[in-house]
Amino acid sequence: MASSEPPAPPPDLDTTSPRSLSLVNVNTNEALTVTYWSDGAYHRDALDQLNHFLRDTRDGAQTEMDPLLFDVLWHTMQITGFNGTVEVLSGYRSPNSNAWLASVSRGVAQDSQHINGNAMDIRFPGMPVSRIRAAARSLSMGGVGFYPRSGFVHLDTGPIRYW
């Protein structure tokens, strides 16, 4: 449904507070709480923990995740007011794992941003996915995929696009 209203202005973003994430991987039941950014810098040890946490759960492969992805998630949490544990359905996917998934599941792109280490599929327990989608879109910081029937939102730091 098209709207003739101009898009809302981007939200004011907190650019100074420490940024922490509390995550649970729904595939492995692993949990991680980490402060990945403070005092104007990303923390290498925290990024390494996030890279491991977001590894491909099918084959164990991991990559260097785009730190901006964590900022997209953190700012989305701030906008929605969510301060609980984020459920992660998918992070990094190796090319082989993604090809297999694309062969058995509709809606999986052959050239998925997950392969590039700059995408996550997430949900905020107890929060409507439409609210997560709206907050993420307001950032204009990458792609936002909306999967209401499956109950999750895809976030990435690729080109700005929505589906």
Secondary structure, DSSP 8 states (H G I E B T S, - for coil): ----S----------SS-EEEEEEETTT--EEEEEEEETTEE-HHHHHHHHHHTS-TTT-------HHHHHHHHHHHHHHT--S-EEEEE----HHHHHHHHHHSTT--TT-GGGGT-EEEEE-TTS-HHHHHHHHHHH-SSEEEEETTTTEEEEESSSSEE-
